[in-house]
Amino acid sequence: MWGKWIKGNLLKKKSFWEVKSTSQAGSWMWRKMLKLRDVVKKFYRKEIGNGRHTSFWFDNWSECGVIFDKLGDRGIIDLGIRREATVEEAILSNRRRKRHRSHELNLIEAELRRVGEEMNETEDISLWRRGSGYKDNFSTYETRCLTRETKSEQSWACSVWFSNATPKFAFITWVAMLNRMSTLDRVAQWSQGVDTTCLLCKNEVETRNHLFFACSYSSQVWEHLTKGMMGEDYTNDWTEIVQMISEVSMDRKRLFCLRYSFQVTLYMIWRERNKLKHGDKKLPIVALKKMIEKGVRNKLSILISKGVKGMERSLQYWFETRM
């Protein structure tokens, strides 16, 4: 239905590729789509059947590429093919074909003859880039892989996206690892007059490393949850914590408990911080400790009930670290 509305109200018999990117018509999403067309062109083409639903000038159907991109407005005059023409119309029209001085124009005339000889009564097919070729079905995943900027994997990735992690905790941890949270020190970079004092302890500048877990409020929660597991290696320093939970040689149940505790605590501390920012009251430390402990216990119980390998004695280990 949305597509039909777009055709009738925004395209008005024009090709999607023809609409000016500076157009103010339509929603912000429509205008965003117009600006992304140069990217999309690399991943979309048409295979000609009868040529009735393919724009001669603006669709990518020929070996020459998009004809309008090659010839521009002058080409419409030189070839004598109207702007709104389909491939079928261009091939079947009674225009006079001729030899041109331009090599490009002669190539396009030859392409028209070739396609005209192969044209049949089947429908035109939309093709999407898949790997090194084109297929008639679209894959979001493969398109994303083709468009994304490839970077080397971060050493901390295993401590974020590990087996049996809870997605909402993993996501906020990933944002924190990239230092993209809207902590007050970062907000002050683009907004003047911001008080950067930590909302939880009211003492230091609120940075990621302070909030997790140098802050007097969050450090008490972190120490309560993890000191028994870390033992002599206990730390509340962000860099040292990340290094520790990225260590893959650690005992499986201990590593899971540490990573999961880190993610749950980070999520809950950030939630309490946001409550204060929006005028609510934060939980007393004792209540927050109990809430996080319960969350970890419940997770371990679920893993044991599912028979997850290496987690058989994880709940017992957790209780031992509470003493």
N, C-alpha and C positions, 0 to 999 in steps of 0.2 A: 504493500500500500504506500509506504514511504517513497519507494522507487517511482511509482506512478505519479505521485504528487510532485516529485522532483522534475520528472519529465514534463509535466503539464505547466508547472509554475516557474521553474527556474531555468530549465534548458530551452523550452519553447522552440522545439524542432532543431536546436543547435546540438552539436556533439559535446559530450562532457569535456573532451580535450580542447574544445574551442573557446569555452567560457573564460573571460579574463579573470586572472587571479586577484585583481584589485576590486572585483565586484563586491558590493556591500549587501547584496541580496542574500536571503537565507540565514540560517543559524550560524553560530560560531563553528559548529562541527562541519557544516557544509563548506565554509570558507577555509577551514583547515584542510579538508580533503582537496580543495582546489590547489592549495599550496604544495601538496604532496605529489602532484601528478608527475613531476619530473622523475621522482623516485619510482613511482608505480610503472611508468613506461618501460622500465628495464625488465619488468617481471610479467608483462601482459602482451599477448598478441592474438590475432584472429586467423583462423584457418578457413579459407573460403570454400563454401559449398555452392549456394546460389547467389551469394553476394548481396542479398537484400537487406541484411542487418549490419553491414559493415561500412563505416564511413570511408569513402575513397581518400579523402584528404587527411583525416585525423586519426584513424585507427592504424595500428601497426600490422599490416596484412601482407606486405610485399617484401621481397629480398632487398629492396632499396631502403627499407625502414619507413618511418612516417613521412608521407609525401610532402605534407605542408611544412614540416621541419626542414626539408631539403630545398623546397622552391619558394615558400612564402606566398604572399599575395600575388606576386608577379606570375607565379606558376599557374594560377587560376586563369589568367588572361592567355598565357602562352599555350596551355593545353586545351582551353575552351571547355573546361569541365566545371560546372557550377560548384560553389562552396558546399552546398548541402547534399551533393551527389553521393549515392551509395556506389559500391564497386560494381554492382549489376548495372546501374544506370550508366556508369562511365564506360563499361564494355559494350553495352547494347545501343548507346546513343549514336545518332547519325552524324556526329561531328566529323570533320575532315581530318584524317590522320596525315601527318607529314613528317618529312625529315627536318630536324631542328639543327641549328648551329650549336646548341648546347648539348654536350655529351650526356649530361644528366637527364635531360628531357628525352633523348633518344632511348636511354636505358629504361625509362618509365614507360614509354610507348611499347618497347619490347616486352616489358613485364605485363602490361595490359593484354598483349596478344597471347602470351603464354598462359595467363590465368583464364582468359576467355576460352581457350581450347580445353582447359581442364574443368571448367565450371559445370556443375550439375544441379540437380534439384534437391539435394540435401541441405539442411540448415547450416549456416555458418557456426563454427565452434570457437568458443572462448578458451584460450590456452593460458596456463599459468606456469611460470618458471618453477621447475622442480629439479634441483641439482644442476646438471649441465645441460638439461633439455627442457622441454615443455610438455605438460600433461593437461588433460581436460578437467581436472579437479584441483581445487585450491587447498593448500596446506598452510595453516597459520604457523605451525612449528618450523617447517622448512623455509618459509619466507622470512621468519624471524632470524633463523640461522644465517641466511644469505645477506640480511641487512645489518645485523648487529656488528659492532666493532669487536673484534676478537682481542682478548687480553689474557695474559697468563693468569693461572689460578692463584689466588691468594693463599698464603700458608695457613690462614685461619679458617678457610672455607669448611674444613672438616668439622670444626667446632660449632658451626652454624647449621649446616645442612647434613646432619647425621641421622642415621636410621632411628625411627620412632620419636623424632622430635615433634613438638606441637607446632603446627604452621604459624600461628599468630605470634608465638614466642620467638620462633626462628626468624620471622620477618623483621621484627623490631630489633633483634640482635644484629641482623645484617645491616640495617640502617645505622645502628650505633657503631658497628665495625668500620663503616665507611665515613663515620663522623658527619652524618647528614641529619642528625636530630636537631630540632629547633631549640637547642639550648640557648640561654640568654646571651652568652658571649657571641654566638653566631647571629642572633637576631639583631644585636647592636651594630653589626657590620652593614646592615642595610636599612636600619631604622634609628634615627637620632633620638637621644634623650631616654634610652632604655636603661632601667636599673638592672644591672647584671648580677646583683646579689642572689645567691642560691636561695630558692624558695623554701627549701626544706630545713636548712640549718641557719640561715640568715647571717652567715659569717664570711664565706668566700665567694669569689666569682663563680658563677655556674658554668662550668665546662663539662664536656662528656667525662673526662677523667676524674673531675671532682665529684660529679654525681654518682659515678660508679667506680670505686666506692670509698673515696676519700672524705666525703661528707659525713659529719658526725651522726646523722640520722641513718643514712644507708649503710654506713660501715658497721653499725651495731647489728643490723639485720644480716649482713653478709657474714660477719664473724660468727654469729650464732649458728648459721646454716652450714658453714663450710670449714670451720676451724678443726672439727673432728676428722674431716676427710683429708685436709691438707697437712695436718700435723705440724712438724717443724718447718715445712715449706709454706706455712700460711702467709698470705699477703693480701692487701686490699688495693694494691697498685694495678691500674688497668693493664699496662703493658705486660707485667709479670703474670697476671691472671690469664690473659689471652695466650701467652706463650705456654702456660701450663695446660690449658684445656685443648691446645692444638697438638699436644703430645699423644701420638697414636700407640705407643708401646706400653702405656699404663694398663693395669688390670681393667677388664671390660666394665664390670659393675661399678667400680670406683670412677672410671672415666665418664660413664653415663650419668651417674649421680652428680658429679661435678658440673658437667656441661648443662644438664637439665636444671640444676639449682641456679646456675649462672643466668640462664635464659629466663626462668620464672622470676627470679629476683629483679633482674633488669626490667622486665615487663611491669612488674608490680610497683617498683620504685618510680618508674616513669609515669605510671598511672596516678600515683599519689601526688607526684609533682604537678601533673596537669590539673588535678582536682584543686590544688591550692591556687594555681594560676587563674582558674575560672571561679574563684570565690568560695569553694567548698572547703571542708575541714579534712585534714589528713588523718589516717588511722593512727591510733597509738602504736608504738613500736611492738609491744607485746602482741597485739591483735594481728599485725601484719606478719610477724614471725610465724604465728600459728596458721595463718591462712596459706602462707607459702609452703610450710611443712606439710600441711594436709594435701596440697596440690602435688607435691613430689611423691608422697606416700601413695596417693591414688594412682598416679602414673605407674609406679613400680608394681602395684597390685595388678594392674591391667596387663602389664608385660609378663608377669609371672603366670597369670591365668591363661594367657595366649601361648605360653611355652616358649617364649623368645630365648634363643640359645645364649648362654652366658649370663642370664639375668635370674637364674633360679634362686640364688641366695642374696639377691640385691636388697630386698626389704630388710632382711636380717642385718646386712651390712649397714644399711641406713640407720637402723635403731642403735646399732653399736656405736655409731659416730655421734649419737645424741647424748651419750652418757659422759 
